[in-house]
Amino acid sequence: MSIHPVREWTPEQTLAATSAEIPGWLKTTVRGLFGIGVVVFIVGIITAPDRAWRAFHANWLFFAALSSAGVTFVAVQRITTARWSRHVIRFMEAYVAFLPVAFVFLLLTLFVGRAYVFPWTHEAYPSPEKAIYFNSTFLTLRDILIFAILTGMGIWYIYTSLRLDVGRIPEWGAKWAAGWRERMRTGFGEERREIHSTHSLQGKLAVFSVLAFAFGWSVLSWDLSMGLSLHFQSTLYSWWFFMGAWLCALMLFSLITMAWNRRLAGADGLIQTVHFHDIGKLCFAFTAFWGYLTFGQYLVIWYGNLGEETFFMHLRLSPPWTWVTVGSVILVFFAPFFGLLSRAAKVYRPTMALFALSSLIGMWLMRYIEVYPSGYGVVPSLPFGIWEIGVAMLYLGAWGWSYIAFMDAFPRIRVTLSTSEYRDEVQVPVNPETMEPLPAHE
């Protein structure tokens, strides 16, 4: 049996293999989507403000939660000291670029579109406790603070990851980020020490990032999704919501990794079949977990048979919402779960892309079904049309534009942790000051 040696890449080779220009047509497309979406949204605000703002909010829940979950998954890679993802995880780190945009969009909803989205602006509170919790000032301030913390921690963590690469390589990238790259190089020291000091700092940031994600999106899901119906409450809702975002982040990760592998012709030795298999296994696992949470939440509400809970599910399983609800569950759970059972389906690009798109479209419909029935109740026809499609184009364009800007400005792979002779020393923690191994209990 022959043994194929593993190729050792230099920083220069890695950069050369991953520096292909992003197609101009793609940049034009995302900007065009954003421009058309903005026009549709503005016209919608004038002619159908309730539809326009609800579409804006439903898309915010989808894209903002997905981006935050992706950054948190990157932090989890540090907590587990993962090595398998070093060559591809930068594709997910770029999710962070949308978070500042999402923060601005949240401010728009909370201050400009609130009357069209949130029931606490015009409905009576069902209890004194909810009157306190959904107090306008209290809710607005806590949601802004929470999302600002999530955005700030995400940027901080990804900044440390980028700095480890930018500090070692020649100047490269879009002009808009030249100042950021120069700041990253300032004070950059000896390679081995920088690897360990960055690893140590990221260990602390990663733990706080995961805790902030779980707590922050619990509150945000209660306030901005579950709270759209003042009478409904579910203790499992937050887990169900943010693990749906986690699943979306992974499904999109699989699509983007395929796209970059196709685009970066010289990176075949960096992006390998095993990466697609590993990402596919994660997608399959969290599809199963999301299905478990969905059924667990539904089952408890069904056998509890309490009117203040069952109405939420009953409405979404009544016309005209029925097939949107059922269809979203089929697209998010049943199709990917049974479709991705085999290894072949995970590593064969067309099938993986099909089930990833199925999951993402299904979750987008799930966000729609979280928002719209709470605002409209029982209606003769489904409120879905130009406003929903146009605003989705706005968000898709904004997300794509942010992502491309990031990938144009920074190295597209973790150059240092992929090429440095010291890269695997981080598996054994050391004191970044003395470079001595830490005792096991530390």
Contacts in CASP RR format, 6 or more apart in sequence:
PFRMAT RR
TARGET T0000
AUTHOR 0000-0000-0000
METHOD contacts of the structure
MODEL  1
MSIHPVREWTPEQTLAATSAEIPGWLKTTVRGLFGIGVVVFIVGIITAPD
RAWRAFHANWLFFAALSSAGVTFVAVQRITTARWSRHVIRFMEAYVAFLP
VAFVFLLLTLFVGRAYVFPWTHEAYPSPEKAIYFNSTFLTLRDILIFAIL
TGMGIWYIYTSLRLDVGRIPEWGAKWAAGWRERMRTGFGEERREIHSTHS
LQGKLAVFSVLAFAFGWSVLSWDLSMGLSLHFQSTLYSWWFFMGAWLCAL
MLFSLITMAWNRRLAGADGLIQTVHFHDIGKLCFAFTAFWGYLTFGQYLV
IWYGNLGEETFFMHLRLSPPWTWVTVGSVILVFFAPFFGLLSRAAKVYRP
TMALFALSSLIGMWLMRYIEVYPSGYGVVPSLPFGIWEIGVAMLYLGAWG
WSYIAFMDAFPRIRVTLSTSEYRDEVQVPVNPETMEPLPAHE
7 269 0 8 1.000
8 419 0 8 1.000
9 17 0 8 1.000
9 270 0 8 1.000
9 418 0 8 1.000
9 419 0 8 1.000
10 419 0 8 1.000
11 168 0 8 1.000
11 169 0 8 1.000
11 415 0 8 1.000
11 416 0 8 1.000
11 419 0 8 1.000
14 270 0 8 1.000
14 413 0 8 1.000
14 415 0 8 1.000
14 418 0 8 1.000
14 419 0 8 1.000
15 169 0 8 1.000
15 172 0 8 1.000
15 411 0 8 1.000
15 415 0 8 1.000
17 264 0 8 1.000
17 266 0 8 1.000
17 267 0 8 1.000
17 270 0 8 1.000
18 264 0 8 1.000
18 266 0 8 1.000
18 267 0 8 1.000
18 270 0 8 1.000
18 411 0 8 1.000
18 412 0 8 1.000
18 413 0 8 1.000
19 172 0 8 1.000
19 412 0 8 1.000
20 263 0 8 1.000
20 264 0 8 1.000
20 265 0 8 1.000
22 263 0 8 1.000
22 404 0 8 1.000
22 407 0 8 1.000
22 408 0 8 1.000
23 263 0 8 1.000
26 404 0 8 1.000
27 401 0 8 1.000
27 404 0 8 1.000
30 396 0 8 1.000
30 397 0 8 1.000
30 400 0 8 1.000
30 401 0 8 1.000
30 404 0 8 1.000
31 397 0 8 1.000
31 401 0 8 1.000
32 397 0 8 1.000
33 393 0 8 1.000
33 394 0 8 1.000
33 396 0 8 1.000
33 397 0 8 1.000
34 393 0 8 1.000
34 394 0 8 1.000
34 397 0 8 1.000
34 398 0 8 1.000
34 401 0 8 1.000
35 394 0 8 1.000
35 397 0 8 1.000
36 390 0 8 1.000
36 393 0 8 1.000
36 394 0 8 1.000
37 390 0 8 1.000
37 391 0 8 1.000
37 393 0 8 1.000
37 394 0 8 1.000
37 397 0 8 1.000
38 394 0 8 1.000
40 386 0 8 1.000
40 387 0 8 1.000
40 389 0 8 1.000
40 390 0 8 1.000
40 391 0 8 1.000
40 393 0 8 1.000
40 394 0 8 1.000
41 52 0 8 1.000
41 55 0 8 1.000
41 56 0 8 1.000
41 387 0 8 1.000
41 390 0 8 1.000
41 391 0 8 1.000
41 394 0 8 1.000
44 51 0 8 1.000
44 52 0 8 1.000
44 387 0 8 1.000
45 52 0 8 1.000
45 53 0 8 1.000
48 387 0 8 1.000
49 113 0 8 1.000
49 116 0 8 1.000
50 116 0 8 1.000
51 383 0 8 1.000
51 387 0 8 1.000
51 388 0 8 1.000
52 116 0 8 1.000
52 387 0 8 1.000
52 391 0 8 1.000
53 109 0 8 1.000
53 113 0 8 1.000
53 116 0 8 1.000
53 117 0 8 1.000
54 116 0 8 1.000
54 117 0 8 1.000
54 371 0 8 1.000
54 372 0 8 1.000
54 375 0 8 1.000
55 387 0 8 1.000
55 388 0 8 1.000
55 390 0 8 1.000
55 391 0 8 1.000
55 392 0 8 1.000
56 105 0 8 1.000
56 108 0 8 1.000
56 109 0 8 1.000
56 113 0 8 1.000
56 391 0 8 1.000
56 394 0 8 1.000
57 109 0 8 1.000
57 117 0 8 1.000
57 224 0 8 1.000
57 371 0 8 1.000
58 367 0 8 1.000
58 368 0 8 1.000
58 370 0 8 1.000
58 371 0 8 1.000
58 372 0 8 1.000
58 388 0 8 1.000
59 364 0 8 1.000
59 367 0 8 1.000
59 391 0 8 1.000
59 392 0 8 1.000
59 394 0 8 1.000
59 395 0 8 1.000
60 102 0 8 1.000
60 105 0 8 1.000
60 106 0 8 1.000
60 109 0 8 1.000
60 224 0 8 1.000
60 395 0 8 1.000
61 224 0 8 1.000
61 225 0 8 1.000
61 367 0 8 1.000
61 370 0 8 1.000
61 371 0 8 1.000
62 248 0 8 1.000
62 363 0 8 1.000
62 364 0 8 1.000
62 367 0 8 1.000
62 395 0 8 1.000
63 98 0 8 1.000
63 102 0 8 1.000
63 395 0 8 1.000
63 398 0 8 1.000
63 399 0 8 1.000
64 98 0 8 1.000
64 99 0 8 1.000
64 102 0 8 1.000
64 105 0 8 1.000
64 106 0 8 1.000
64 147 0 8 1.000
65 217 0 8 1.000
65 220 0 8 1.000
65 241 0 8 1.000
65 242 0 8 1.000
65 244 0 8 1.000
65 245 0 8 1.000
65 248 0 8 1.000
66 95 0 8 1.000
66 245 0 8 1.000
66 248 0 8 1.000
66 249 0 8 1.000
66 252 0 8 1.000
67 95 0 8 1.000
67 96 0 8 1.000
67 98 0 8 1.000
67 99 0 8 1.000
67 102 0 8 1.000
67 249 0 8 1.000
67 399 0 8 1.000
68 95 0 8 1.000
68 99 0 8 1.000
68 150 0 8 1.000
68 213 0 8 1.000
68 217 0 8 1.000
68 245 0 8 1.000
69 213 0 8 1.000
69 242 0 8 1.000
69 244 0 8 1.000
69 245 0 8 1.000
69 246 0 8 1.000
69 248 0 8 1.000
69 249 0 8 1.000
70 92 0 8 1.000
70 95 0 8 1.000
70 246 0 8 1.000
70 249 0 8 1.000
70 253 0 8 1.000
71 92 0 8 1.000
71 93 0 8 1.000
71 95 0 8 1.000
71 96 0 8 1.000
71 99 0 8 1.000
71 154 0 8 1.000
71 157 0 8 1.000
71 158 0 8 1.000
71 209 0 8 1.000
72 209 0 8 1.000
72 210 0 8 1.000
72 213 0 8 1.000
72 246 0 8 1.000
73 92 0 8 1.000
73 246 0 8 1.000
73 249 0 8 1.000
73 250 0 8 1.000
73 253 0 8 1.000
74 89 0 8 1.000
74 92 0 8 1.000
74 93 0 8 1.000
74 157 0 8 1.000
74 158 0 8 1.000
74 161 0 8 1.000
75 154 0 8 1.000
75 157 0 8 1.000
75 202 0 8 1.000
75 205 0 8 1.000
75 206 0 8 1.000
75 209 0 8 1.000
75 210 0 8 1.000
76 82 0 8 1.000
76 206 0 8 1.000
76 210 0 8 1.000
77 85 0 8 1.000
77 89 0 8 1.000
78 199 0 8 1.000
78 202 0 8 1.000
78 203 0 8 1.000
78 205 0 8 1.000
78 206 0 8 1.000
79 203 0 8 1.000
79 206 0 8 1.000
79 207 0 8 1.000
79 210 0 8 1.000
81 426 0 8 1.000
81 427 0 8 1.000
83 424 0 8 1.000
83 427 0 8 1.000
84 274 0 8 1.000
84 275 0 8 1.000
84 278 0 8 1.000
85 275 0 8 1.000
85 278 0 8 1.000
86 414 0 8 1.000
86 417 0 8 1.000
86 418 0 8 1.000
86 423 0 8 1.000
87 270 0 8 1.000
87 271 0 8 1.000
87 272 0 8 1.000
87 275 0 8 1.000
87 413 0 8 1.000
87 414 0 8 1.000
87 418 0 8 1.000
88 253 0 8 1.000
88 257 0 8 1.000
88 260 0 8 1.000
88 271 0 8 1.000
88 275 0 8 1.000
88 279 0 8 1.000
88 413 0 8 1.000
89 414 0 8 1.000
90 161 0 8 1.000
90 410 0 8 1.000
90 411 0 8 1.000
90 412 0 8 1.000
90 413 0 8 1.000
90 414 0 8 1.000
91 253 0 8 1.000
91 256 0 8 1.000
91 257 0 8 1.000
91 260 0 8 1.000
91 412 0 8 1.000
92 249 0 8 1.000
92 253 0 8 1.000
92 256 0 8 1.000
93 158 0 8 1.000
93 161 0 8 1.000
93 162 0 8 1.000
94 403 0 8 1.000
94 406 0 8 1.000
94 407 0 8 1.000
95 249 0 8 1.000
95 403 0 8 1.000
96 154 0 8 1.000
96 155 0 8 1.000
96 158 0 8 1.000
96 406 0 8 1.000
97 402 0 8 1.000
97 403 0 8 1.000
97 405 0 8 1.000
97 406 0 8 1.000
98 398 0 8 1.000
98 399 0 8 1.000
98 400 0 8 1.000
98 402 0 8 1.000
98 403 0 8 1.000
99 150 0 8 1.000
99 151 0 8 1.000
99 152 0 8 1.000
99 154 0 8 1.000
99 155 0 8 1.000
100 151 0 8 1.000
100 155 0 8 1.000
101 398 0 8 1.000
101 399 0 8 1.000
101 402 0 8 1.000
102 147 0 8 1.000
102 151 0 8 1.000
103 147 0 8 1.000
103 148 0 8 1.000
103 151 0 8 1.000
105 398 0 8 1.000
106 143 0 8 1.000
106 144 0 8 1.000
106 147 0 8 1.000
107 144 0 8 1.000
109 117 0 8 1.000
110 140 0 8 1.000
110 143 0 8 1.000
110 144 0 8 1.000
111 140 0 8 1.000
114 121 0 8 1.000
114 136 0 8 1.000
115 121 0 8 1.000
115 122 0 8 1.000
117 228 0 8 1.000
117 371 0 8 1.000
118 227 0 8 1.000
118 228 0 8 1.000
119 227 0 8 1.000
119 228 0 8 1.000
119 229 0 8 1.000
119 230 0 8 1.000
119 374 0 8 1.000
119 375 0 8 1.000
120 134 0 8 1.000
120 136 0 8 1.000
120 139 0 8 1.000
120 230 0 8 1.000
121 136 0 8 1.000
123 230 0 8 1.000
125 131 0 8 1.000
125 134 0 8 1.000
125 230 0 8 1.000
126 230 0 8 1.000
126 231 0 8 1.000
130 230 0 8 1.000
132 138 0 8 1.000
133 139 0 8 1.000
134 223 0 8 1.000
134 227 0 8 1.000
134 230 0 8 1.000
139 223 0 8 1.000
142 219 0 8 1.000
142 223 0 8 1.000
143 219 0 8 1.000
143 220 0 8 1.000
143 223 0 8 1.000
143 224 0 8 1.000
146 216 0 8 1.000
146 219 0 8 1.000
146 220 0 8 1.000
147 220 0 8 1.000
149 212 0 8 1.000
149 216 0 8 1.000
150 212 0 8 1.000
150 213 0 8 1.000
150 216 0 8 1.000
150 217 0 8 1.000
153 205 0 8 1.000
153 208 0 8 1.000
153 209 0 8 1.000
153 212 0 8 1.000
154 209 0 8 1.000
156 205 0 8 1.000
157 202 0 8 1.000
157 205 0 8 1.000
157 206 0 8 1.000
157 209 0 8 1.000
159 184 0 8 1.000
160 198 0 8 1.000
160 201 0 8 1.000
160 202 0 8 1.000
160 205 0 8 1.000
161 198 0 8 1.000
161 202 0 8 1.000
161 414 0 8 1.000
162 184 0 8 1.000
162 410 0 8 1.000
162 411 0 8 1.000
163 184 0 8 1.000
163 188 0 8 1.000
163 198 0 8 1.000
164 194 0 8 1.000
164 195 0 8 1.000
164 198 0 8 1.000
164 414 0 8 1.000
164 416 0 8 1.000
164 417 0 8 1.000
165 410 0 8 1.000
165 411 0 8 1.000
165 414 0 8 1.000
165 415 0 8 1.000
165 416 0 8 1.000
166 181 0 8 1.000
166 184 0 8 1.000
166 185 0 8 1.000
166 410 0 8 1.000
166 411 0 8 1.000
167 184 0 8 1.000
167 185 0 8 1.000
167 188 0 8 1.000
167 194 0 8 1.000
168 188 0 8 1.000
168 191 0 8 1.000
168 415 0 8 1.000
168 416 0 8 1.000
169 411 0 8 1.000
169 415 0 8 1.000
171 178 0 8 1.000
171 181 0 8 1.000
172 411 0 8 1.000
173 181 0 8 1.000
173 408 0 8 1.000
173 409 0 8 1.000
173 410 0 8 1.000
174 405 0 8 1.000
174 408 0 8 1.000
174 409 0 8 1.000
176 405 0 8 1.000
176 409 0 8 1.000
177 409 0 8 1.000
177 410 0 8 1.000
180 409 0 8 1.000
181 409 0 8 1.000
181 410 0 8 1.000
188 194 0 8 1.000
191 416 0 8 1.000
191 420 0 8 1.000
191 422 0 8 1.000
192 422 0 8 1.000
192 425 0 8 1.000
192 435 0 8 1.000
193 432 0 8 1.000
193 435 0 8 1.000
195 416 0 8 1.000
195 417 0 8 1.000
195 420 0 8 1.000
195 422 0 8 1.000
195 423 0 8 1.000
195 425 0 8 1.000
195 426 0 8 1.000
196 425 0 8 1.000
196 426 0 8 1.000
196 430 0 8 1.000
196 432 0 8 1.000
196 435 0 8 1.000
197 432 0 8 1.000
199 426 0 8 1.000
199 429 0 8 1.000
199 432 0 8 1.000
200 429 0 8 1.000
200 432 0 8 1.000
213 242 0 8 1.000
214 242 0 8 1.000
217 238 0 8 1.000
217 241 0 8 1.000
217 242 0 8 1.000
217 245 0 8 1.000
218 238 0 8 1.000
218 239 0 8 1.000
218 242 0 8 1.000
219 238 0 8 1.000
221 237 0 8 1.000
221 238 0 8 1.000
221 241 0 8 1.000
221 242 0 8 1.000
222 237 0 8 1.000
222 238 0 8 1.000
225 237 0 8 1.000
225 241 0 8 1.000
225 367 0 8 1.000
225 370 0 8 1.000
225 371 0 8 1.000
226 232 0 8 1.000
226 233 0 8 1.000
226 234 0 8 1.000
226 237 0 8 1.000
226 238 0 8 1.000
226 241 0 8 1.000
227 374 0 8 1.000
228 370 0 8 1.000
228 371 0 8 1.000
228 374 0 8 1.000
228 375 0 8 1.000
229 312 0 8 1.000
229 374 0 8 1.000
231 308 0 8 1.000
231 311 0 8 1.000
232 308 0 8 1.000
232 309 0 8 1.000
232 311 0 8 1.000
232 312 0 8 1.000
233 308 0 8 1.000
233 309 0 8 1.000
234 240 0 8 1.000
234 297 0 8 1.000
234 300 0 8 1.000
234 301 0 8 1.000
234 309 0 8 1.000
234 312 0 8 1.000
236 293 0 8 1.000
236 296 0 8 1.000
236 297 0 8 1.000
236 300 0 8 1.000
237 297 0 8 1.000
239 293 0 8 1.000
240 290 0 8 1.000
240 293 0 8 1.000
240 294 0 8 1.000
240 297 0 8 1.000
243 286 0 8 1.000
243 289 0 8 1.000
243 290 0 8 1.000
243 293 0 8 1.000
244 286 0 8 1.000
244 290 0 8 1.000
244 332 0 8 1.000
244 363 0 8 1.000
244 366 0 8 1.000
245 363 0 8 1.000
246 286 0 8 1.000
247 283 0 8 1.000
247 286 0 8 1.000
247 287 0 8 1.000
247 289 0 8 1.000
247 290 0 8 1.000
247 332 0 8 1.000
247 359 0 8 1.000
247 363 0 8 1.000
248 359 0 8 1.000
248 360 0 8 1.000
248 363 0 8 1.000
250 279 0 8 1.000
250 280 0 8 1.000
250 282 0 8 1.000
250 283 0 8 1.000
250 286 0 8 1.000
251 283 0 8 1.000
251 336 0 8 1.000
251 355 0 8 1.000
251 356 0 8 1.000
251 359 0 8 1.000
251 360 0 8 1.000
252 356 0 8 1.000
252 360 0 8 1.000
253 279 0 8 1.000
254 276 0 8 1.000
254 279 0 8 1.000
254 280 0 8 1.000
254 283 0 8 1.000
254 352 0 8 1.000
254 353 0 8 1.000
254 356 0 8 1.000
255 353 0 8 1.000
255 356 0 8 1.000
255 357 0 8 1.000
255 360 0 8 1.000
257 271 0 8 1.000
257 275 0 8 1.000
257 276 0 8 1.000
257 279 0 8 1.000
258 276 0 8 1.000
258 349 0 8 1.000
258 352 0 8 1.000
258 353 0 8 1.000
260 267 0 8 1.000
260 271 0 8 1.000
260 412 0 8 1.000
261 267 0 8 1.000
261 268 0 8 1.000
261 271 0 8 1.000
264 270 0 8 1.000
264 271 0 8 1.000
264 412 0 8 1.000
267 413 0 8 1.000
270 413 0 8 1.000
270 418 0 8 1.000
273 347 0 8 1.000
276 346 0 8 1.000
276 347 0 8 1.000
276 349 0 8 1.000
276 352 0 8 1.000
277 343 0 8 1.000
277 346 0 8 1.000
277 347 0 8 1.000
279 346 0 8 1.000
280 340 0 8 1.000
280 346 0 8 1.000
280 352 0 8 1.000
281 346 0 8 1.000
283 336 0 8 1.000
283 340 0 8 1.000
283 346 0 8 1.000
283 352 0 8 1.000
283 355 0 8 1.000
283 356 0 8 1.000
283 359 0 8 1.000
284 336 0 8 1.000
284 337 0 8 1.000
284 340 0 8 1.000
284 341 0 8 1.000
284 346 0 8 1.000
287 332 0 8 1.000
287 333 0 8 1.000
287 336 0 8 1.000
287 337 0 8 1.000
287 340 0 8 1.000
287 359 0 8 1.000
288 337 0 8 1.000
290 332 0 8 1.000
290 333 0 8 1.000
291 332 0 8 1.000
291 333 0 8 1.000
291 337 0 8 1.000
294 329 0 8 1.000
294 333 0 8 1.000
298 313 0 8 1.000
301 309 0 8 1.000
301 310 0 8 1.000
301 312 0 8 1.000
301 313 0 8 1.000
302 310 0 8 1.000
302 313 0 8 1.000
304 310 0 8 1.000
315 321 0 8 1.000
315 373 0 8 1.000
315 377 0 8 1.000
315 378 0 8 1.000
316 322 0 8 1.000
316 325 0 8 1.000
316 369 0 8 1.000
316 373 0 8 1.000
317 325 0 8 1.000
317 326 0 8 1.000
318 378 0 8 1.000
320 379 0 8 1.000
320 380 0 8 1.000
320 381 0 8 1.000
320 382 0 8 1.000
321 369 0 8 1.000
321 372 0 8 1.000
321 373 0 8 1.000
321 382 0 8 1.000
324 365 0 8 1.000
324 368 0 8 1.000
324 369 0 8 1.000
324 382 0 8 1.000
325 369 0 8 1.000
327 362 0 8 1.000
327 365 0 8 1.000
328 362 0 8 1.000
328 363 0 8 1.000
328 365 0 8 1.000
328 366 0 8 1.000
328 369 0 8 1.000
329 366 0 8 1.000
331 358 0 8 1.000
331 359 0 8 1.000
331 361 0 8 1.000
331 362 0 8 1.000
331 363 0 8 1.000
331 365 0 8 1.000
332 358 0 8 1.000
332 359 0 8 1.000
332 362 0 8 1.000
332 363 0 8 1.000
332 366 0 8 1.000
335 355 0 8 1.000
335 358 0 8 1.000
335 359 0 8 1.000
336 355 0 8 1.000
336 356 0 8 1.000
336 358 0 8 1.000
336 359 0 8 1.000
339 345 0 8 1.000
339 351 0 8 1.000
339 355 0 8 1.000
340 346 0 8 1.000
340 351 0 8 1.000
340 352 0 8 1.000
340 355 0 8 1.000
344 351 0 8 1.000
345 351 0 8 1.000
345 352 0 8 1.000
345 355 0 8 1.000
346 352 0 8 1.000
364 392 0 8 1.000
368 384 0 8 1.000
368 388 0 8 1.000
372 383 0 8 1.000
376 383 0 8 1.000
416 423 0 8 1.000
417 423 0 8 1.000
417 426 0 8 1.000
428 437 0 8 1.000
429 437 0 8 1.000
429 438 0 8 1.000
429 442 0 8 1.000
430 436 0 8 1.000
430 437 0 8 1.000
430 438 0 8 1.000
431 437 0 8 1.000
431 438 0 8 1.000
END
